[in-house]
Amino acid sequence: MFFRTEIKPSFLLLRRLGCVTTPILRPFNFRTARGRDLRSVVSRETGLPVGIFRLTNESGQEIFDCQILERYGLQLGCTVYLETWDGWNELIPAAISGFSKQVGFRSNLRLLICISLSTHLVVSDNIDPTQLQ
């Protein structure tokens, strides 16, 4: 006789970009964890740097790094919303699709952002801007 145990996700991550829902299966304690802990788990799962997105609960309240997650009404099986900052909603799909001319370059910063197909970011300060074409 075989018994099958159901694995329930700790929480669901809904990405506003593309409306993709991802179950997060890592064990997570919402009573003691803080916003920064949640942000780091989401960053590991998505491959996005923590500085380009914000997290909100179901009522739209932003989750801040220093606050305990229980304060936001988050519990096991809840949905957390991931929203990227202005500009990233256009940049990420363009880079994934291969439109290199839409990926910006600022000559005063000498900073080029290259995004691979898995949306991991690589930052380089020694690439010539003519390589964008």
Buried (B, 14 or more C-beta within 10 A) or exposed (E): EEEEEEEEBBBBBBBEBEEEEBEBEEEBEBEEBBBBBBBBBBBEBBEBEBEBBBBBBEEEEEBBEEEBBEBBEBEEEBEBBBBBEEEBBBBBBBBEEEEEEEBEBEEEEEEBBBBEEEBEBEEEEEBEEEEBE
